[in-house]
Amino acid sequence: MKNRRAFLKGSLLAAAGLAASRVGRAAASVAGLPSGIVYTAKDPGKWSAKVGSHAPVVTVDGKKVTIETKHGMSEKHYIVRHTLVSADGRVLGAKTFYPTDKPVSTFELPADAGKKLYATSFCNLHDFWLTGFSV
């Protein structure tokens, strides 16, 4: 009976430890997503050398939001898409690029956009990048 209790107690402690470690990692990540799925200037993960050329740069001028990714474009390596997203997950604007395009997009904010927004930039080689900002 002692062995069974020790086994159950140990199993519960191991499960609690695993759950706590996952919660801790999720709390430290972007928007509740695990690190390594969404990259930011503050959490670039394995792409720390790529922040300047992959994290979207946002400029707000009144109701106009411009997203730029300071990234060279070629057939083998390019920015695929920009997306402007509200805090509640609504896509407010999106632009897809070809390798011959310059990765700059401009969107007009709707009246109900909210104060907290996110700009995304997706690179075909270096994954999905996010910049949060307020208007």
N, CA, C and O of each residue as an XYZ file, in Angstrom:
540
protein
N       0.823     -1.199      0.000
C       0.000      0.000      0.000
C       0.863      1.257      0.000
O       0.509      2.237     -0.655
N       1.990      1.254      0.721
C       2.863      2.419      0.760
C       3.428      2.725     -0.625
O       3.519      3.892     -1.005
N       3.805      1.707     -1.379
C       4.371      1.919     -2.711
C       3.359      2.553     -3.661
O       3.705      3.420     -4.464
N       2.121      2.117     -3.563
C       1.078      2.671     -4.422
C       0.845      4.139     -4.082
O       0.730      4.966     -4.987
N       0.775      4.475     -2.815
C       0.588      5.874     -2.388
C       1.768      6.724     -2.818
O       1.585      7.842     -3.301
N       2.961      6.215     -2.650
C       4.156      6.964     -3.060
C       4.138      7.199     -4.571
O       4.471      8.285     -5.045
N       3.749      6.178     -5.310
C       3.670      6.311     -6.767
C       2.644      7.375     -7.168
O       2.929      8.232     -8.004
N       1.444      7.315     -6.566
C       0.396      8.283     -6.893
C       0.810      9.702     -6.498
O       0.600     10.651     -7.252
N       1.396      9.832     -5.320
C       1.847     11.141     -4.851
C       2.927     11.689     -5.789
O       2.886     12.862     -6.159
N       3.875     10.861     -6.167
C       4.935     11.276     -7.078
C       4.391     11.656     -8.445
O       4.852     12.624     -9.050
N       3.416     10.907     -8.937
C       2.802     11.194    -10.231
C       2.078     12.532    -10.205
O       2.179     13.316    -11.149
N       1.348     12.793     -9.125
C       0.642     14.068     -8.995
C       1.617     15.238     -8.916
O       1.384     16.279     -9.530
N       2.696     15.078     -8.173
C       3.699     16.144     -8.084
C       4.369     16.395     -9.431
O       4.614     17.546     -9.793
N       4.663     15.350    -10.165
C       5.277     15.500    -11.487
C       4.325     16.208    -12.441
O       4.740     17.091    -13.192
N       3.041     15.824    -12.414
C       2.052     16.465    -13.283
C       1.889     17.939    -12.926
O       1.778     18.785    -13.813
N       1.873     18.251    -11.627
C       1.749     19.644    -11.193
C       2.966     20.460    -11.629
O       2.831     21.607    -12.056
N       4.139     19.870    -11.521
C       5.353     20.556    -11.961
C       5.359     20.822    -13.450
O       5.759     21.901    -13.887
N       4.925     19.863    -14.227
C       4.849     20.030    -15.678
C       3.848     21.124    -16.035
O       4.134     21.971    -16.881
N       2.687     21.113    -15.404
C       1.677     22.144    -15.674
C       2.190     23.522    -15.298
O       1.972     24.481    -16.038
N       2.865     23.642    -14.169
C       3.403     24.934    -13.731
C       4.451     25.445    -14.700
O       4.494     26.644    -14.976
N       5.292     24.576    -15.220
C       6.316     25.023    -16.163
C       5.685     25.498    -17.465
O       6.162     26.464    -18.060
N       4.626     24.841    -17.917
C       3.943     25.269    -19.144
C       3.250     26.597    -18.940
O       3.292     27.449    -19.829
N       2.614     26.804    -17.798
C       1.954     28.071    -17.504
C       2.982     29.183    -17.443
O       2.741     30.275    -17.958
N       4.117     28.928    -16.826
C       5.178     29.939    -16.740
C       5.693     30.346    -18.095
O       5.890     31.534    -18.351
N       5.917     29.379    -18.976
C       6.381     29.692    -20.338
C       5.323     30.452    -21.101
O       5.650     31.398    -21.818
N       4.061     30.070    -20.973
C       2.993     30.755    -21.703
C       2.846     32.190    -21.221
O       2.615     33.091    -22.027
N       2.977     32.416    -19.921
C       2.851     33.770    -19.390
C       3.963     34.671    -19.893
O       3.760     35.876    -20.043
N       5.134     34.107    -20.155
C       6.262     34.902    -20.608
C       6.267     35.104    -22.118
O       7.115     35.829    -22.639
N       5.358     34.490    -22.809
C       5.371     34.550    -24.268
C       4.447     35.641    -24.789
O       3.830     36.372    -24.015
N       4.364     35.739    -26.088
C       3.564     36.744    -26.757
C       2.112     36.315    -26.806
O       1.805     35.216    -27.266
N       1.224     37.160    -26.341
C      -0.217     36.938    -26.439
C      -0.631     35.535    -26.012
O      -1.590     34.979    -26.546
N       0.090     34.962    -25.049
C      -0.261     33.644    -24.551
C       0.205     32.494    -25.425
O      -0.092     31.338    -25.126
N       0.928     32.784    -26.499
C       1.438     31.722    -27.370
C       2.844     31.343    -26.938
O       3.589     32.201    -26.463
N       3.218     30.115    -27.084
C       4.568     29.698    -26.688
C       5.644     30.391    -27.514
O       5.451     30.669    -28.698
N       6.768     30.663    -26.884
C       7.908     31.210    -27.607
C       8.265     30.258    -28.734
O       8.093     29.045    -28.610
N       8.759     30.803    -29.821
C       9.137     29.977    -30.952
C       8.046     29.844    -32.000
O       8.249     29.197    -33.027
N       6.896     30.445    -31.755
C       5.824     30.452    -32.745
C       5.632     31.862    -33.285
O       5.498     32.066    -34.492
N       5.622     32.833    -32.371
C       5.517     34.243    -32.719
C       6.755     34.925    -32.158
O       7.094     34.753    -30.987
N       7.427     35.699    -33.003
C       8.649     36.389    -32.588
C       8.397     37.881    -32.495
O       7.623     38.445    -33.268
N       9.065     38.518    -31.534
C       8.981     39.966    -31.349
C      10.383     40.509    -31.130
O      11.340     39.748    -30.987
N      10.497     41.830    -31.106
C      11.796     42.449    -30.823
C      12.270     42.044    -29.430
O      13.471     41.876    -29.214
N      11.348     41.886    -28.485
C      11.716     41.504    -27.121
C      11.895     39.993    -26.944
O      12.578     39.552    -26.019
N      11.296     39.219    -27.809
C      11.398     37.759    -27.737
C      11.667     37.200    -29.134
O      10.791     36.591    -29.747
N      12.913     37.419    -29.640
C      13.231     36.973    -30.994
C      13.605     35.502    -31.102
O      13.821     34.992    -32.202
N      13.680     34.824    -29.973
C      14.013     33.404    -29.994
C      15.287     33.133    -30.762
O      16.287     33.831    -30.592
N      15.249     32.123    -31.603
C      16.434     31.728    -32.363
C      16.829     32.747    -33.425
O      17.898     32.629    -34.024
N      15.981     33.745    -33.668
C      16.253     34.735    -34.703
C      16.732     36.066    -34.127
O      16.443     37.112    -34.708
N      17.441     36.063    -33.024
C      17.854     37.323    -32.379
C      18.648     38.242    -33.302
O      18.593     39.461    -33.140
N      19.375     37.697    -34.253
C      20.142     38.526    -35.188
C      19.257     39.117    -36.287
O      19.735     39.910    -37.098
N      17.990     38.746    -36.326
C      17.092     39.155    -37.409
C      16.087     40.235    -37.012
O      15.265     40.629    -37.838
N      16.129     40.719    -35.783
C      15.115     41.661    -35.297
C      14.989     42.887    -36.196
O      13.881     43.238    -36.602
N      16.102     43.542    -36.513
C      16.059     44.782    -37.289
C      15.488     44.633    -38.682
O      14.952     45.592    -39.238
N      15.593     43.455    -39.249
C      15.093     43.255    -40.608
C      13.798     42.447    -40.679
O      13.313     42.163    -41.774
N      13.233     42.072    -39.534
C      12.025     41.249    -39.564
C      10.879     41.765    -38.692
O       9.715     41.580    -39.048
N      11.177     42.407    -37.562
C      10.113     42.931    -36.711
C       9.445     44.107    -37.429
O      10.134     45.028    -37.871
N       8.113     44.089    -37.551
C       7.441     45.179    -38.253
C       7.612     46.512    -37.520
O       7.532     46.582    -36.293
N       7.848     47.563    -38.304
C       7.965     48.924    -37.782
C       6.651     49.625    -38.110
O       6.196     49.603    -39.253
N       6.047     50.247    -37.102
C       4.721     50.844    -37.260
C       4.805     52.359    -37.122
O       5.461     52.879    -36.220
N       4.129     53.057    -38.032
C       3.989     54.507    -37.967
C       2.503     54.822    -37.981
O       1.766     54.320    -38.830
N       2.058     55.660    -37.037
C       0.654     56.049    -36.968
C       0.559     57.535    -37.268
O       1.250     58.347    -36.654
N      -0.304     57.886    -38.217
C      -0.549     59.285    -38.582
C      -2.057     59.476    -38.652
O      -2.682     59.206    -39.677
N      -2.631     59.945    -37.550
C      -4.085     60.079    -37.472
C      -4.735     58.707    -37.516
O      -4.481     57.865    -36.655
N      -5.573     58.483    -38.519
C      -6.259     57.194    -38.684
C      -5.542     56.289    -39.675
O      -6.083     55.261    -40.084
N      -4.331     56.664    -40.063
C      -3.570     55.884    -41.034
C      -2.424     55.169    -40.321
O      -1.650     55.790    -39.593
N      -2.326     53.851    -40.540
C      -1.249     53.043    -39.956
C      -0.413     52.485    -41.100
O      -0.933     51.865    -42.028
N       0.895     52.719    -41.013
C       1.813     52.175    -42.002
C       2.693     51.141    -41.327
O       3.262     51.393    -40.265
N       2.801     49.980    -41.948
C       3.655     48.893    -41.469
C       4.776     48.723    -42.483
O       4.534     48.618    -43.686
N       6.002     48.699    -41.980
C       7.155     48.477    -42.843
C       8.041     47.409    -42.228
O       8.275     47.399    -41.020
N       8.524     46.521    -43.061
C       9.523     45.554    -42.635
C      10.784     45.896    -43.415
O      10.804     45.825    -44.644
N      11.825     46.262    -42.699
C      13.070     46.715    -43.329
C      13.889     45.499    -43.756
O      14.889     45.138    -43.134
N      13.430     44.892    -44.828
C      13.898     43.581    -45.261
C      14.130     43.596    -46.760
O      13.275     44.068    -47.510
N      15.244     43.099    -47.202
C      15.472     42.946    -48.633
C      14.519     41.917    -49.201
O      14.044     41.032    -48.489
N      14.245     42.037    -50.477
C      13.298     41.120    -51.117
C      13.981     40.436    -52.301
O      14.574     41.094    -53.156
N      13.887     39.101    -52.338
C      14.409     38.323    -53.453
C      13.528     37.089    -53.616
O      12.704     36.785    -52.752
N      13.705     36.390    -54.716
C      12.901     35.185    -54.971
C      13.060     34.139    -53.861
O      12.119     33.407    -53.555
N      14.235     34.074    -53.272
C      14.501     33.049    -52.257
C      14.175     33.481    -50.833
O      13.978     32.634    -49.963
N      14.116     34.785    -50.585
C      13.948     35.281    -49.219
C      13.169     36.596    -49.271
O      13.665     37.608    -49.766
N      11.936     36.559    -48.748
C      11.116     37.768    -48.834
C      10.028     37.784    -47.763
O       9.714     36.764    -47.149
N       9.464     38.972    -47.560
C       8.316     39.135    -46.668
C       7.077     38.770    -47.472
O       6.835     39.318    -48.548
N       6.307     37.849    -46.945
C       5.136     37.320    -47.639
C       3.903     38.185    -47.381
O       3.112     38.433    -48.291
N       3.743     38.647    -46.129
C       2.482     39.295    -45.780
C       2.614     40.197    -44.568
O       3.393     39.926    -43.654
N       1.839     41.277    -44.575
C       1.598     42.123    -43.402
C       0.129     41.979    -43.022
O      -0.734     41.817    -43.885
N      -0.141     42.039    -41.729
C      -1.524     42.034    -41.248
C      -1.631     43.020    -40.098
O      -0.738     43.100    -39.255
N      -2.725     43.769    -40.066
C      -3.046     44.658    -38.955
C      -4.215     44.024    -38.221
O      -5.255     43.746    -38.818
N      -4.039     43.791    -36.900
C      -5.018     43.033    -36.118
C      -5.380     43.804    -34.852
O      -4.515     44.386    -34.199
N      -6.671     43.801    -34.515
C      -7.123     44.440    -33.277
C      -6.837     43.524    -32.088
O      -6.531     42.344    -32.266
N      -6.935     44.068    -30.885
C      -6.674     43.293    -29.668
C      -7.652     42.130    -29.516
O      -7.329     41.127    -28.878
N      -8.841     42.257    -30.095
C      -9.812     41.166    -29.997
C      -9.701     40.171    -31.153
O     -10.547     39.289    -31.301
N      -8.650     40.317    -31.977
C      -8.367     39.335    -33.009
C      -8.952     39.616    -34.383
O      -8.805     38.799    -35.292
N      -9.617     40.763    -34.555
C     -10.170     41.093    -35.871
C      -9.059     41.548    -36.809
O      -8.204     42.345    -36.420
N      -9.066     41.056    -38.019
C      -8.113     41.512    -39.029
C      -8.645     42.816    -39.603
O      -9.715     42.855    -40.210
N      -7.876     43.890    -39.400
C      -8.284     45.209    -39.860
C      -7.714     45.532    -41.236
O      -8.187     46.442    -41.917
N      -6.709     44.789    -41.634
C      -6.106     44.992    -42.940
C      -5.044     43.941    -43.176
O      -4.436     43.430    -42.237
N      -4.828     43.623    -44.449
C      -3.810     42.634    -44.799
C      -3.304     42.937    -46.205
O      -4.058     43.381    -47.070
N      -2.026     42.691    -46.413
C      -1.433     42.862    -47.732
C      -0.430     41.741    -47.961
O       0.426     41.478    -47.117
N      -0.543     41.087    -49.108
C       0.375     40.020    -49.494
C       1.369     40.597    -50.496
O       1.002     41.389    -51.364
N       2.640     40.189    -50.366
C       3.702     40.716    -51.211
C       4.261     39.647    -52.141
O       4.215     38.450    -51.856
N       4.782     40.118    -53.246
C       5.578     39.299    -54.162
C       7.042     39.618    -53.887
O       7.336     40.671    -53.323
N       7.953     38.757    -54.262
C       9.376     39.019    -54.018
C       9.894     40.308    -54.659
O      10.944     40.817    -54.269
N       9.167     40.830    -55.632
C       9.585     42.071    -56.288
C       9.029     43.321    -55.615
O       9.407     44.432    -55.985
N       8.132     43.164    -54.627
C       7.520     44.294    -53.934
C       8.417     44.832    -52.827
O       9.363     44.175    -52.395
N       8.096     46.044    -52.380
C       8.709     46.609    -51.173
C       7.746     46.301    -50.023
O       6.549     46.558    -50.155
N       8.231     45.756    -48.897
C       7.319     45.358    -47.816
C       6.845     46.538    -46.952
O       7.270     46.716    -45.810
N       5.955     47.324    -47.543
C       5.331     48.459    -46.862
C       3.841     48.398    -47.154
O       3.439     48.190    -48.299
N       3.031     48.575    -46.138
C       1.578     48.573    -46.318
C       0.965     49.672    -45.466
O       1.464     49.989    -44.386
N      -0.120     50.247    -45.962
C      -0.813     51.318    -45.241
C      -2.285     50.958    -45.140
O      -2.902     50.507    -46.104
N      -2.836     51.168    -43.941
C      -4.232     50.835    -43.675
C      -4.924     52.005    -42.989
O      -4.314     52.727    -42.200
N      -6.195     52.180    -43.298
C      -7.035     53.180    -42.640
C      -7.717     52.496    -41.464
O      -8.335     51.445    -41.632
N      -7.610     53.084    -40.273
C      -8.215     52.483    -39.079
C      -9.718     52.715    -39.052
O     -10.165     53.847    -39.236
N     -10.502     51.678    -38.828
C     -11.939     51.881    -38.636
C     -12.185     52.520    -37.263
O     -11.336     52.449    -36.375
N     -13.339     53.135    -37.104
C     -13.670     53.821    -35.848
C     -13.636     52.881    -34.648
O     -13.311     53.311    -33.542
N     -13.966     51.608    -34.846
C     -14.036     50.648    -33.739
C     -12.771     49.798    -33.599
O     -12.826     48.696    -33.054
N     -11.639     50.296    -34.084
C     -10.398     49.512    -34.057
C      -9.909     49.228    -32.643
O      -9.281     48.197    -32.404
N     -10.185     50.119    -31.714
C      -9.675     49.968    -30.354
C      -8.342     50.683    -30.201
O      -7.808     51.242    -31.160
N      -7.820     50.658    -29.006
C      -6.574     51.375    -28.700
C      -5.328     50.517    -28.879
O      -4.278     51.029    -29.266
N      -5.428     49.227    -28.603
C      -4.285     48.312    -28.712
C      -4.404     47.528    -30.017
O      -5.429     46.908    -30.300
N      -3.314     47.575    -30.811
C      -3.315     46.894    -32.101
C      -2.018     46.115    -32.266
O      -1.067     46.297    -31.507
N      -1.995     45.247    -33.267
C      -0.814     44.437    -33.558
C      -0.536     44.470    -35.055
O      -1.450     44.380    -35.874
N       0.732     44.601    -35.394
C       1.180     44.503    -36.774
C       1.969     43.214    -36.895
O       2.797     42.899    -36.040
N       1.709     42.466    -37.963
C       2.448     41.229    -38.180
C       3.205     41.294    -39.496
O       2.816     41.993    -40.432
N       4.291     40.548    -39.535
C       5.113     40.427    -40.731
C       5.544     38.972    -40.819
O       6.099     38.423    -39.866
N       5.286     38.346    -41.967
C       5.654     36.947    -42.130
C       6.746     36.824    -43.185
O       6.564     37.244    -44.328
N       7.884     36.246    -42.797
C       9.011     36.015    -43.688
C       8.999     34.548    -44.112
O       8.746     33.661    -43.297
N       9.271     34.302    -45.378
C       9.235     32.917    -45.851
C      10.328     32.052    -45.237
O      10.213     30.826    -45.255
N      11.387     32.654    -44.693
C      12.454     31.872    -44.054
C      12.534     32.041    -42.542
O      12.948     31.120    -41.839
N      12.141     33.211    -42.034
C      12.357     33.510    -40.615
C      11.068     33.741    -39.836
O      11.054     34.479    -38.851
N      10.005     33.119    -40.274
C       8.792     32.970    -39.490
C       7.945     34.226    -39.317
O       8.021     35.168    -40.105
N       7.136     34.208    -38.260
C       6.060     35.166    -38.008
C       6.471     36.149    -36.915
O       6.812     35.746    -35.803
N       6.436     37.440    -37.239
C       6.874     38.494    -36.322
C       5.704     39.407    -35.977
O       4.819     39.640    -36.800
N       5.713     39.926    -34.738
C       4.612     40.737    -34.245
C       5.141     41.961    -33.509
O       6.103     41.876    -32.745
N       4.498     43.100    -33.751
C       4.770     44.320    -32.995
C       3.453     44.846    -32.471
O       2.541     45.119    -33.253
N       3.335     44.993    -31.160
C       2.147     45.570    -30.556
C       2.328     47.073    -30.422
O       3.444     47.552    -30.222
N       1.230     47.819    -30.533
C       1.306     49.273    -30.389
C      -0.066     49.812    -29.994
O      -1.077     49.119    -30.108
N      -0.082     51.039    -29.537
C      -1.321     51.697    -29.129
C      -1.558     52.921    -29.985
O      -0.616     53.568    -30.441
N      -2.832     53.234    -30.201
C      -3.196     54.426    -30.971
C      -3.989     55.377    -30.111
O      -4.390     56.443    -30.577
